[in-house]
Amino acid sequence: MEHNESHIISAGIIQHYFSQDIETNRSRNEQSIVTLAEEGAKLIVLSELHDSLYFCQTENVDNFDLAFPIPGDFTAFYGRIARENDVVIVASTFEKRARGLYHNTAVVFERDGSIAGIYRKMHIPDDPGFYEKFYFTPGDLGFEPIETSIGTLGVLVCWDQWYPEAARLMAMKGADILIYPTAIGWNPDDAIDEKRRQRDAWVTIQRAHAISNGIPVISVNRVGYEEDPSGQTSGIDFWGSSFIAGPQGEILTECPDSEADDRVCEINLSRSENVRRWWPFLRDRRIDAYGDLILRYRR
Amino acid sequence: MEHNESHIISAGIIQHYFSQDIETNRSRNEQSIVTLAEEGAKLIVLSELHDSLYFCQTENVDNFDLAFPIPGDFTAFYGRIARENDVVIVASTFEKRARGLYHNTAVVFERDGSIAGIYRKMHIPDDPGFYEKFYFTPGDLGFEPIETSIGTLGVLVCWDQWYPEAARLMAMKGADILIYPTAIGWNPDDAIDEKRRQRDAWVTIQRAHAISNGIPVISVNRVGYEEDPSGQTSGIDFWGSSFIAGPQGEILTECPDSEADDRVCEINLSRSENVRRWWPFLRDRRIDAYGDLILRYRR
């Protein structure tokens, strides 16, 4: 027996390449938001750190100039666009919280342009070409979904996507949907089969968060090549492949891996009710036996 | 830089259909184990409850006759086969622990035929056609991997496969590999696209456990149609599709969905070292913020 309530939202995703010029990036983001809103999108998700190049390829103190306070110039810009287009926007910024204290922060704007909430990236990566631990203090707001007029959004950021714990905690607090602004790409020197495995793993684990929690996932990545300013590595080929999956992990829409792409996709949030009735994973969690999850390792 | 230590094990998987006759099922299982051992398998994994039909399609007290104590007739039979063929075997049984106290239990046999350890299924499903809560008391041994001569095995069972918590806890205690004996299938009345989504979700979430933990996964399912003795449902089409995935979730081998299949596949356990060096997810877990995972829900 199907549960027939229907709650459909139109989600827009913006998969862009970016330049060194912040004003150009913002202007292109705004153009895309306007177009997607005209096409009916009520929720629009941008990729991670979408106002700049991915500056974490090197450790350079001058890059702290790219950070903005919240509220500030960044929130004024995207808040205005949310209001003018009557859309909820999930945006991403380099947050300057205090001198010497910075975060990788997602900001959710309500349709009236107000800030519905922020999420500070909790899991911070650090590997060659992705020196994020240099720039970003790990988030201190926990895994708290953000209430909006179109649903409760479980906003996480990039590296968080590898952690089922984060997705679970969002779902357990009522997230209707998981959202991952992302900046992930290939080392151009890697072999083609290694590249395929990496992208496939990235898609697979996020689809699994949808499955284990019975809610949809939106993941938006940047695209295109960005060189390493230090010349030490071969730079990064951001692999795009932004996608939306339904509550069984089924792919609803998927962008290409090597070009910019904006698109709108309908998500039926009430399908989660049916999926969770048939696959009631939340019912059977062995919370009496999960205590060791707060350990670093069990031996 | 690759880490060049190499630790390859040959794993054999046995995807069978079963009949009402236990002796026939056991005899066919033994034949397959002998053949796979001859082909070089050092670890052999059977599917869930492989000595009988999937009796949980109805709630019938007479089915408790199918249970065996540990140690007992079941462990004597498979222990002998392990010893005679010099292989580690992951077997699955309906355990009679006491009068009125039964478990769905995996038993790991060492190459000398001794019992290396047991795992009692922790997450117990219950939905039409899968009335497991009637038969199986939830496991009380927790998520403890089993040490063997060929590696530390994170043995879980079927419904556990939907829970990233279970996989994580096994990995955190040193599991080299995750193993899921399974009995999962389709309602024959479901539409083809629903069937596809279900099987795809089942593969995807287990691949994701490999990815998030950087270790391989072996999942072995039964295959073929079994009717519902009560005639209330259309029975179950067990979908086979047993597979082995590497530590990036990459599929190493995959069985068909509608026929019996025994096969051997090499797994390079030392690839986990490389994968975890490049994707050090264990390094960055936010254990300070995971406390709520032991709650039923967060609101």
HADDOCK unambig.tbl for C-alpha pairs under 7 A between the chains (distance, minus, plus):
assign (segid A and resid 123 and name CA) (segid B and resid 284 and name CA) 6.01 0.50 0.50
assign (segid A and resid 123 and name CA) (segid B and resid 285 and name CA) 6.80 0.50 0.50
assign (segid A and resid 123 and name CA) (segid B and resid 286 and name CA) 6.69 0.50 0.50
assign (segid A and resid 124 and name CA) (segid B and resid 284 and name CA) 6.92 0.50 0.50
assign (segid A and resid 142 and name CA) (segid B and resid 289 and name CA) 6.16 0.50 0.50
assign (segid A and resid 162 and name CA) (segid B and resid 212 and name CA) 5.91 0.50 0.50
assign (segid A and resid 163 and name CA) (segid B and resid 212 and name CA) 6.67 0.50 0.50
assign (segid A and resid 164 and name CA) (segid B and resid 164 and name CA) 6.40 0.50 0.50
assign (segid A and resid 165 and name CA) (segid B and resid 290 and name CA) 6.99 0.50 0.50
assign (segid A and resid 169 and name CA) (segid B and resid 293 and name CA) 6.66 0.50 0.50
assign (segid A and resid 172 and name CA) (segid B and resid 297 and name CA) 4.96 0.50 0.50
assign (segid A and resid 172 and name CA) (segid B and resid 298 and name CA) 5.29 0.50 0.50
assign (segid A and resid 173 and name CA) (segid B and resid 297 and name CA) 6.68 0.50 0.50
assign (segid A and resid 173 and name CA) (segid B and resid 298 and name CA) 4.83 0.50 0.50
assign (segid A and resid 173 and name CA) (segid B and resid 299 and name CA) 5.99 0.50 0.50
assign (segid A and resid 197 and name CA) (segid B and resid 248 and name CA) 6.77 0.50 0.50
assign (segid A and resid 197 and name CA) (segid B and resid 250 and name CA) 6.38 0.50 0.50
assign (segid A and resid 201 and name CA) (segid B and resid 211 and name CA) 6.59 0.50 0.50
assign (segid A and resid 201 and name CA) (segid B and resid 248 and name CA) 6.14 0.50 0.50
assign (segid A and resid 201 and name CA) (segid B and resid 249 and name CA) 6.13 0.50 0.50
assign (segid A and resid 204 and name CA) (segid B and resid 204 and name CA) 6.06 0.50 0.50
assign (segid A and resid 204 and name CA) (segid B and resid 208 and name CA) 6.11 0.50 0.50
assign (segid A and resid 205 and name CA) (segid B and resid 208 and name CA) 4.76 0.50 0.50
assign (segid A and resid 208 and name CA) (segid B and resid 204 and name CA) 6.11 0.50 0.50
assign (segid A and resid 208 and name CA) (segid B and resid 205 and name CA) 4.75 0.50 0.50
assign (segid A and resid 208 and name CA) (segid B and resid 208 and name CA) 6.15 0.50 0.50
assign (segid A and resid 211 and name CA) (segid B and resid 201 and name CA) 6.58 0.50 0.50
assign (segid A and resid 212 and name CA) (segid B and resid 162 and name CA) 5.92 0.50 0.50
assign (segid A and resid 212 and name CA) (segid B and resid 163 and name CA) 6.68 0.50 0.50
assign (segid A and resid 248 and name CA) (segid B and resid 197 and name CA) 6.77 0.50 0.50
assign (segid A and resid 248 and name CA) (segid B and resid 201 and name CA) 6.15 0.50 0.50
assign (segid A and resid 249 and name CA) (segid B and resid 201 and name CA) 6.14 0.50 0.50
assign (segid A and resid 250 and name CA) (segid B and resid 197 and name CA) 6.38 0.50 0.50
assign (segid A and resid 284 and name CA) (segid B and resid 123 and name CA) 6.01 0.50 0.50
assign (segid A and resid 284 and name CA) (segid B and resid 124 and name CA) 6.92 0.50 0.50
assign (segid A and resid 285 and name CA) (segid B and resid 123 and name CA) 6.82 0.50 0.50
assign (segid A and resid 286 and name CA) (segid B and resid 123 and name CA) 6.69 0.50 0.50
assign (segid A and resid 287 and name CA) (segid B and resid 294 and name CA) 4.70 0.50 0.50
assign (segid A and resid 287 and name CA) (segid B and resid 295 and name CA) 6.37 0.50 0.50
assign (segid A and resid 287 and name CA) (segid B and resid 296 and name CA) 6.77 0.50 0.50
assign (segid A and resid 288 and name CA) (segid B and resid 294 and name CA) 6.97 0.50 0.50
assign (segid A and resid 289 and name CA) (segid B and resid 142 and name CA) 6.15 0.50 0.50
assign (segid A and resid 290 and name CA) (segid B and resid 294 and name CA) 5.84 0.50 0.50
assign (segid A and resid 291 and name CA) (segid B and resid 294 and name CA) 6.22 0.50 0.50
assign (segid A and resid 293 and name CA) (segid B and resid 169 and name CA) 6.65 0.50 0.50
assign (segid A and resid 294 and name CA) (segid B and resid 287 and name CA) 4.69 0.50 0.50
assign (segid A and resid 294 and name CA) (segid B and resid 288 and name CA) 6.97 0.50 0.50
assign (segid A and resid 294 and name CA) (segid B and resid 290 and name CA) 5.85 0.50 0.50
assign (segid A and resid 294 and name CA) (segid B and resid 291 and name CA) 6.23 0.50 0.50
assign (segid A and resid 295 and name CA) (segid B and resid 287 and name CA) 6.37 0.50 0.50
assign (segid A and resid 296 and name CA) (segid B and resid 287 and name CA) 6.78 0.50 0.50
assign (segid A and resid 297 and name CA) (segid B and resid 172 and name CA) 4.94 0.50 0.50
assign (segid A and resid 297 and name CA) (segid B and resid 173 and name CA) 6.67 0.50 0.50
assign (segid A and resid 298 and name CA) (segid B and resid 172 and name CA) 5.29 0.50 0.50
assign (segid A and resid 298 and name CA) (segid B and resid 173 and name CA) 4.83 0.50 0.50
assign (segid A and resid 299 and name CA) (segid B and resid 173 and name CA) 5.98 0.50 0.50
